[in-house]
Amino acid sequence: MPTRDEMMRKVNEHLILGSESLANEPMTGALWLRQKSPEAWLVEIMPRLPDDFKTAYKPLTWKPDRCLPYRLHLIAGNLKSLKRAVWGHRTLARDVARAETLMDTKDSRTLVREAIAAVRECQRSDDSHQTNTVKKRLRFTATRHHTRFSSQI
């Protein structure tokens, strides 16, 4: 299982790579998902990446190596794409809402708040659906009993 230090080291490596690369892709936030998982899950907020609403939720996966002895699942995108991804994918929203912030920035806090709102909305939607299902069952049961009793009269 990855440790916080290993994840911080990976984030710092990505910060250095992003600032030294020709593309100069700075990172403005990092979140560690699924801390209890035997694999490493990381979200990186990179404002210069293009909008990608179709695949922003899909992680890029690296095999274990000498730098990180765990499989790494990296979800990277700009804030707008990642916010949309948490609204479209319940599992990602739940994971981001429970994430540990490795790079505490405005973008990281915004994404976590957005994920929490998405999770709450999903719960409200589920509760509403369950309530409607119970009401339909009660209505059906009441109608069925009423019909049975009236036919016996």
N, C-alpha and C positions, 0 to 999 in steps of 0.2 A: 504494500500500500504506500503510495507517495506521501511524503511528509510536507509540511508547510515550507520548510527551508528549501526542499528540492523544487517545489512549485515556484517559490520566489526567485530562485536561481534561474529557472527557465524564463520567467517573465523578464528578469533583468537582461538575459541574453537576447531576448527578442527586442527589448528596448534599444540595446546597443546595435543590433543588426539593422533595425529600422532607421535609426539615426545615421548610420554609416553607409547605408546602401545608396545607390544612385537615385533610386526612386524617392528617397527620404520620406518613408512612411512612418510617421510618429504614431505611437500608441497612446491613447488617452484614457484607457481603463483596462483592468484585468480582473476577472472573476474566476474563482476555483469552484467548479461544480462537482457534485458527487464525491465529497471528501472521503467517504467510507469505501469507495470503489477501489478494487485492486488496480484499476487503470487510472491514468491522469486525464481529467477533463478540464479544459481551460477555454474561457471566452475572452477574446481580445477585441477592444473597440479601437478601430483604426479609421479616422475620419476621411482619409484620402482614398479609401477603397470605394469603387463605384457602387451605386445602389444595386442591390441584388435581392429582390424580394422572393425569388423562386427558390434559391438554394442557401440563403443566409443561415438557415437552421442546421444545415448538414455539416458535420465535422469533417475536417481533413484528418486522416489518421496516419501516425508514424509508428513503426515497429520499435520495440525496445532497442536501445543502443548503450554504449558505455557512458554517455552523458546523462541519460535518463533510463533506468532499467525497467521502465513501465511503458506500456502502449500509451501514446499521447493522442487524445482527441481534441483538436483545436477548432473552435468555432470563431471565425473572425469576420468582421464587417463594420460598416459605419453605423453610427447610433440609430439612424433612421431605419436601416434595414433590420437591425437586431431588435428594435422595438416592435416592428411589424412581425418579425419572426416569433416573438414571445406571445403575441396576440393570436397567432395562427397555429401554434403548437403547444398543447397543454403540458407535455412532458418538459419541454424546454422552459416554459414559464415557471413550472414548479421548481425545476432545478436552479434557475436563475434567482428565484425568490429566496431559496435556501442557500445561495452561494456565499462563499467567504470572499470578501473583497481583498484582493492582493495589491491593487493599485487604487487607492481611495481618491477618486476624483469626482467632479460634478457628473461626468458622463456615466461612471460606474453607478453612482447613487441614482441617477435618472433611470438607468436600465433596470435596476433592482426594484425601484418604485413602480415602474411600468409592469414588470413581471408580477409583483404582488397584486396590482390592480387587475391584471388578466386572470390570475388564479382566483381572486374573489369573485370576479364576474362569472367564471366557469362554475364556481360553487353555487352562486345565486341561480344560474341557469339550471344546474342539476337539481337544486332544491325545488325550483319552480316546476321542473319536469316531473319530479317525484310527487309533488303535491297534486299536479294535474292528473297523474296516473292514479293516485289514491282516490281522488274525487270521481274519476271515471269508473273505477271499480265499485265504489260505494253506490254510485248512480245505477250501475248495471245490476248490482246485488239487490238494491231496493226495488228496481223495476221487476227483476226476476221473482222476488218474493211476493210483490204485490200481485203479479199475474198468477202465481201459484195459489195465493190465498183467495183471490177473487174467483178463480175457477172452481174452488171448493164450495162456494156459497150457493 
